[in-house]
């Protein structure tokens, strides 16, 4: 844990990235990757065969729900202003659900 006045930044190339900024970039990358993976799975499966026959009635809502949750998390993450903290994102997400 950082002490008061302690520098909590990482050196990336020539730039210094603080831990908050690093966490925001990491979360954006993580949830974008999950979103792309889930969309790829649904689209590739739908092109190969019938989704209801391949996935069943249970898996289709699960995939759709995962895609929707990723979108609900990504929108506030990309709208995050420079001075906002990550708890603003989670408050917005919890108030929308």
C-alpha positions as a Markdown table, in Angstrom:
| # | Residue | x | y | z |
|---|---|---|---|---|
| 1 | Unk | 0.0 | 0.0 | 0.0 |
| 2 | Unk | 1.3 | 3.4 | -0.9 |
| 3 | Unk | 2.2 | 5.8 | 1.9 |
| 4 | Unk | 1.1 | 9.4 | 1.8 |
| 5 | Unk | 3.2 | 11.3 | -0.7 |
| 6 | Unk | 4.8 | 8.2 | -2.1 |
| 7 | Unk | 5.0 | 8.0 | -5.9 |
| 8 | Unk | 2.8 | 5.2 | -7.2 |
| 9 | Unk | 3.6 | 5.4 | -10.9 |
| 10 | Unk | 5.2 | 2.9 | -13.2 |
| 11 | Unk | 7.7 | 3.8 | -16.0 |
| 12 | Unk | 6.5 | 2.6 | -19.4 |
| 13 | Unk | 8.9 | 3.6 | -22.0 |
| 14 | Unk | 9.6 | 7.3 | -21.4 |
| 15 | Unk | 6.2 | 8.0 | -19.8 |
| 16 | Unk | 5.1 | 7.6 | -16.2 |
| 17 | Unk | 1.8 | 5.9 | -15.8 |
| 18 | Unk | 0.2 | 6.0 | -12.4 |
| 19 | Unk | -1.5 | 2.9 | -10.9 |
| 20 | Unk | -5.0 | 4.3 | -11.5 |
| 21 | Unk | -4.4 | 4.9 | -15.1 |
| 22 | Unk | -2.8 | 1.5 | -15.5 |
| 23 | Unk | -5.8 | -0.2 | -13.9 |
| 24 | Unk | -8.2 | 1.6 | -16.2 |
| 25 | Unk | -6.2 | 0.6 | -19.3 |
| 26 | Unk | -6.0 | -3.0 | -18.0 |
| 27 | Unk | -9.8 | -3.2 | -17.3 |
| 28 | Unk | -10.6 | -1.7 | -20.8 |
| 29 | Unk | -8.3 | -4.3 | -22.4 |
| 30 | Unk | -9.7 | -7.2 | -20.3 |
| 31 | Unk | -13.3 | -6.5 | -20.9 |
| 32 | Unk | -12.8 | -5.7 | -24.6 |
| 33 | Unk | -11.0 | -9.0 | -25.0 |
| 34 | Unk | -13.9 | -10.9 | -23.2 |
| 35 | Unk | -16.4 | -9.0 | -25.4 |
| 36 | Unk | -14.6 | -9.9 | -28.6 |
| 37 | Unk | -14.2 | -13.5 | -27.6 |
| 38 | Unk | -17.8 | -13.9 | -26.7 |
| 39 | Unk | -19.0 | -12.3 | -29.9 |
| 40 | Unk | -16.6 | -14.4 | -31.9 |
| 41 | Unk | -17.9 | -17.6 | -30.3 |
| 42 | Unk | -21.6 | -16.7 | -30.9 |
| 43 | Unk | -21.0 | -15.6 | -34.5 |
| 44 | Unk | -18.8 | -18.5 | -35.5 |
| 45 | Unk | -21.2 | -21.0 | -34.0 |
| 46 | Unk | -24.2 | -19.4 | -35.7 |
| 47 | Unk | -22.4 | -19.5 | -39.1 |
| 48 | Unk | -21.6 | -23.2 | -38.7 |
| 49 | Unk | -25.0 | -24.4 | -37.5 |
| 50 | Unk | -28.2 | -23.5 | -35.9 |
| 51 | Unk | -27.6 | -21.8 | -32.5 |
| 52 | Unk | -30.5 | -23.5 | -30.7 |
| 53 | Unk | -29.4 | -26.9 | -31.9 |
| 54 | Unk | -25.7 | -26.3 | -31.1 |
| 55 | Unk | -25.8 | -24.4 | -27.9 |
| 56 | Unk | -29.2 | -25.4 | -26.5 |
| 57 | Unk | -31.7 | -23.1 | -24.8 |
| 58 | Unk | -29.6 | -22.7 | -21.7 |
| 59 | Unk | -26.3 | -21.6 | -23.2 |
| 60 | Unk | -27.8 | -18.9 | -25.5 |
| 61 | Unk | -29.0 | -16.6 | -22.7 |
| 62 | Unk | -25.7 | -17.2 | -20.8 |
| 63 | Unk | -23.7 | -16.0 | -23.8 |
| 64 | Unk | -26.1 | -13.1 | -24.5 |
| 65 | Unk | -25.9 | -12.1 | -20.8 |
| 66 | Unk | -22.1 | -12.1 | -20.8 |
| 67 | Unk | -22.0 | -9.9 | -23.9 |
| 68 | Unk | -24.5 | -7.5 | -22.3 |
| 69 | Unk | -22.6 | -7.3 | -19.1 |
| 70 | Unk | -19.3 | -6.6 | -20.9 |
| 71 | Unk | -21.0 | -3.8 | -22.8 |
| 72 | Unk | -22.5 | -2.4 | -19.6 |
| 73 | Unk | -19.0 | -2.3 | -18.1 |
| 74 | Unk | -17.1 | -1.0 | -21.1 |
| 75 | Unk | -19.4 | 2.0 | -21.7 |
| 76 | Unk | -18.6 | 3.7 | -18.4 |
| 77 | Unk | -15.0 | 2.7 | -18.6 |
| 78 | Unk | -14.5 | 4.5 | -21.9 |
| 79 | Unk | -16.5 | 7.5 | -20.6 |
| 80 | Unk | -14.3 | 7.8 | -17.5 |
| 81 | Unk | -12.9 | 11.3 | -17.2 |
| 82 | Unk | -9.3 | 11.9 | -16.1 |
| 83 | Unk | -10.2 | 13.0 | -12.6 |
| 84 | Unk | -12.8 | 10.3 | -11.9 |
| 85 | Unk | -11.9 | 7.3 | -9.8 |
| 86 | Unk | -12.8 | 3.7 | -10.6 |
| 87 | Unk | -15.5 | 3.6 | -8.0 |
| 88 | Unk | -17.5 | 6.1 | -10.2 |
| 89 | Unk | -17.6 | 3.4 | -12.8 |
| 90 | Unk | -18.8 | 0.7 | -10.4 |
| 91 | Unk | -21.5 | 3.1 | -9.0 |
| 92 | Unk | -22.8 | 3.8 | -12.5 |
| 93 | Unk | -22.9 | 0.1 | -13.3 |
| 94 | Unk | -24.6 | -0.9 | -10.1 |
| 95 | Unk | -27.2 | 1.9 | -10.5 |
| 96 | Unk | -28.0 | 0.7 | -14.0 |
| 97 | Unk | -28.6 | -2.9 | -13.0 |
